[in-house]
Amino acid sequence: MEKILCASMLNLPIENMKEEIVELDKSGVDIFHVDIMDGTFVPNFAMSVREIDLIRKLSNRPIDCHMMVMQPRRYIKMMADHGCDIIYIHPEAELIPTETLDQIRALGKKPGIVINPALSLEMVKDILPIVDYVIIMGVNPGFAGRDFMDYLIPKFKELTRYRAEKALAFKIILDGGADERVIRTMYHDVGVEGYVLGKQLLFFQNKPYKDCVDFVRAI
């Protein structure tokens, strides 16, 4: 099982964003992870289509868009038009989440859902067959750099077990608190293949991004 490594662009130094994106592209990360926040669904604002446009201009790697907004269906086509390849929604942010996921698929993009710490897996099991990716938050969403909440480990185990039992093909991504200890546990003991990398292992490490990526792949 190969790791899927996603660079959290919320952590991107803005002083020389173009150069940083080029270096990230060279580093071997698999996906550029863009957080869109509306200040309502989560108590913060983050990123816009301008950053997505710049990433798409500089890289052919997939871009995912984590929609931390109310009623994300209003913006799905916009995100698709600006070059996002994977679009995540929070099911509780949408009145009819299955319709929004179908819309993402109809636009030729890969649909995903995000499971917050307070959202039960029972609430989303019926829609797992129609998604390609599932993010489980390891922290409460809205801010970068928070520590992983260890009491969520059984929830990750339940999801990987359910995926195997039902022979489903979606990828599981951990978002939040992905440090060396957490990735080692999640990858080897739980069976989670994807990780959103932020301040703990990728950004502000005083070494090239490629060295950071190589280190995570070897964990």
C-alpha positions as CSV (number, residue, x, y, z in Angstrom):
1,M,0.0,0.0,0.0
2,E,1.7,3.2,-1.2
3,K,1.3,6.4,0.8
4,I,-0.7,9.2,-0.7
5,L,0.9,12.5,0.4
6,C,-1.0,15.7,0.2
7,A,0.7,19.1,0.7
8,S,-1.5,21.4,2.8
9,M,-1.4,24.7,1.0
10,L,-2.8,26.5,4.0
11,N,0.7,26.3,5.4
12,L,2.3,27.7,2.3
13,P,4.6,30.7,2.9
14,I,3.1,33.5,1.0
15,E,6.2,35.7,0.5
16,N,7.4,33.6,-2.5
17,M,4.4,31.4,-3.2
18,K,5.3,30.7,-6.8
19,E,8.8,29.3,-6.0
20,E,7.4,27.3,-3.1
21,I,4.8,25.6,-5.4
22,V,7.5,24.7,-7.9
23,E,9.6,23.2,-5.2
24,L,6.7,21.2,-3.8
25,D,5.9,19.9,-7.3
26,K,9.5,18.7,-7.6
27,S,9.4,17.1,-4.2
28,G,7.2,14.2,-5.2
29,V,4.1,15.1,-3.2
30,D,1.1,13.4,-4.8
31,I,-1.6,16.0,-4.4
32,F,-1.9,19.7,-3.6
33,H,-4.5,20.1,-0.8
34,V,-6.4,23.4,-0.8
35,D,-8.6,24.4,2.1
36,I,-11.6,26.7,1.3
37,M,-13.2,28.2,4.4
38,D,-16.1,30.6,4.6
39,G,-15.9,31.8,8.2
40,T,-19.3,30.2,8.9
41,F,-18.9,26.4,8.7
42,V,-15.6,26.8,10.5
43,P,-14.4,30.0,12.4
44,N,-11.8,31.0,9.9
45,F,-11.2,32.1,6.3
46,A,-8.8,30.4,4.0
47,M,-7.6,30.5,0.4
48,S,-9.4,31.2,-2.8
49,V,-9.5,30.3,-6.5
50,R,-6.5,32.6,-7.0
51,E,-4.2,30.0,-5.2
52,I,-5.8,27.2,-7.2
53,D,-5.1,29.0,-10.5
54,L,-1.5,29.5,-9.5
55,I,-1.0,25.9,-8.6
56,R,-2.6,24.7,-11.8
57,K,-0.4,27.0,-13.8
58,L,2.7,25.6,-12.2
59,S,1.9,22.0,-11.8
60,N,0.1,19.1,-13.5
61,R,-0.3,17.2,-10.2
62,P,-3.8,16.7,-8.9
63,I,-5.4,19.4,-6.8
64,D,-7.9,18.6,-4.1
65,C,-10.3,21.1,-2.7
66,H,-11.5,20.7,0.9
67,M,-14.7,22.7,1.0
68,M,-15.2,23.9,4.6
69,V,-18.3,25.9,3.6
70,M,-22.0,25.9,4.0
71,Q,-24.0,24.6,1.0
72,P,-20.9,23.7,-1.1
73,R,-23.0,22.9,-4.1
74,R,-23.0,26.6,-4.9
75,Y,-19.3,26.5,-5.6
76,I,-18.7,23.1,-7.1
77,K,-18.7,24.1,-10.7
78,M,-16.4,27.1,-9.9
79,M,-13.9,24.8,-8.3
80,A,-14.0,22.3,-11.2
81,D,-13.6,25.1,-13.7
82,H,-10.5,26.4,-11.9
83,G,-8.8,23.0,-12.1
84,C,-9.6,21.0,-9.0
85,D,-9.5,17.3,-9.6
86,I,-10.9,16.1,-6.2
87,I,-13.6,18.0,-4.4
88,Y,-14.5,17.2,-0.8
89,I,-17.6,18.2,1.0
90,H,-18.7,17.9,4.6
91,P,-22.0,16.0,4.4
92,E,-23.6,17.9,7.3
93,A,-22.9,21.2,5.4
94,E,-25.3,20.2,2.6
95,L,-29.0,19.6,2.5
96,I,-28.8,16.8,0.0
97,P,-25.1,15.7,0.0
98,T,-25.7,12.8,-2.5
99,E,-26.9,15.3,-5.1
100,T,-23.7,17.4,-4.6
101,L,-21.5,14.3,-4.9
102,D,-23.3,13.4,-8.1
103,Q,-22.7,16.9,-9.4
104,I,-19.0,16.6,-8.8
105,R,-18.9,13.3,-10.7
106,A,-20.9,14.7,-13.5
107,L,-18.3,17.5,-13.9
108,G,-15.6,14.8,-14.5
109,K,-14.1,15.2,-11.0
110,K,-13.6,12.8,-8.1
111,P,-16.0,13.3,-5.2
112,G,-15.0,13.0,-1.6
113,I,-16.4,13.5,1.8
114,V,-14.9,14.7,5.1
115,I,-15.7,13.2,8.4
116,N,-15.4,15.6,11.3
117,P,-14.5,14.3,14.8
118,A,-18.1,14.7,16.0
119,L,-19.7,13.0,12.9
120,S,-20.5,9.3,13.3
121,L,-19.5,6.9,10.6
122,E,-23.1,5.5,10.7
123,M,-24.2,8.9,9.3
124,V,-22.2,8.4,6.1
125,K,-22.0,4.7,5.5
126,D,-24.8,4.8,2.9
127,I,-22.9,7.3,0.7
128,L,-19.5,5.6,0.9
129,P,-20.1,3.6,-2.3
130,I,-20.4,6.8,-4.4
131,V,-17.1,8.5,-3.3
132,D,-13.5,8.1,-4.3
133,Y,-11.9,9.7,-1.3
134,V,-12.7,10.0,2.4
135,I,-10.9,12.4,4.7
136,I,-11.2,11.7,8.4
137,M,-10.2,14.8,10.4
138,G,-7.7,14.0,13.2
139,V,-8.4,17.5,14.7
140,N,-11.3,19.9,14.8
141,P,-11.2,21.7,11.4
142,G,-10.5,25.3,10.7
143,F,-6.9,25.9,11.8
144,A,-3.5,24.5,10.9
145,G,-1.0,22.9,13.2
146,R,-3.3,21.3,15.8
147,D,-2.3,18.0,17.5
148,F,-3.9,14.7,16.6
149,M,-6.7,13.6,18.9
150,D,-5.8,10.0,19.8
151,Y,-9.3,9.0,20.9
152,L,-10.2,9.0,17.2
153,I,-8.0,6.0,16.4
154,P,-10.9,3.5,16.8
155,K,-12.9,5.5,14.3
156,F,-10.1,5.2,11.7
157,K,-9.9,1.4,12.4
158,E,-13.7,1.1,12.0
159,L,-13.6,2.8,8.6
160,T,-10.7,0.7,7.3
161,R,-12.5,-2.4,8.5
162,Y,-15.8,-1.4,6.9
163,R,-14.0,-0.6,3.6
164,A,-12.5,-4.1,3.5
165,E,-15.7,-5.8,4.6
166,K,-17.7,-4.1,1.8
167,A,-15.0,-4.3,-0.8
168,L,-15.2,-0.6,-1.4
169,A,-12.4,1.3,-3.3
170,F,-12.3,4.8,-1.7
171,K,-9.0,6.1,-0.4
172,I,-8.7,7.1,3.2
173,I,-6.9,10.4,4.0
174,L,-5.9,11.7,7.5
175,D,-6.1,15.4,7.7
176,G,-4.8,17.0,10.9
177,G,-1.9,16.2,13.3
178,A,0.0,14.0,10.9
179,D,3.4,13.8,12.7
180,E,5.8,10.9,12.6
181,R,4.2,9.0,15.4
182,V,0.7,9.4,14.1
183,I,1.6,8.3,10.5
184,R,3.6,5.3,11.8
185,T,0.5,4.2,13.7
186,M,-2.0,5.0,11.1
187,Y,-0.1,3.4,8.2
188,H,1.2,0.2,9.8
189,D,-1.4,-0.5,12.4
190,V,-4.6,0.9,11.0
191,G,-4.3,0.8,7.2
192,V,-4.7,4.4,6.3
193,E,-2.8,5.3,3.1
194,G,-3.2,9.1,2.7
195,Y,-1.9,12.0,4.8
196,V,-2.3,15.7,4.6
197,L,1.1,17.1,5.5
198,G,1.5,20.4,7.2
199,K,3.8,22.1,9.7
200,Q,4.7,18.9,11.5
201,L,6.6,17.2,8.7
202,L,6.6,19.3,5.5
203,F,6.6,23.1,6.0
204,F,9.1,25.2,8.0
205,Q,11.4,22.2,8.4
206,N,14.6,24.0,7.3
207,K,15.3,21.4,4.7
208,P,14.2,20.8,1.1
209,Y,10.6,19.6,0.6
210,K,11.9,16.5,-1.2
211,D,13.9,15.4,1.8
212,C,10.7,15.8,3.9
213,V,8.6,13.8,1.4
214,D,11.3,11.1,1.2
215,F,11.3,10.9,5.0
216,V,7.5,10.5,5.3
217,R,7.5,7.8,2.6
218,A,10.1,5.8,4.6
219,I,8.1,6.0,7.9
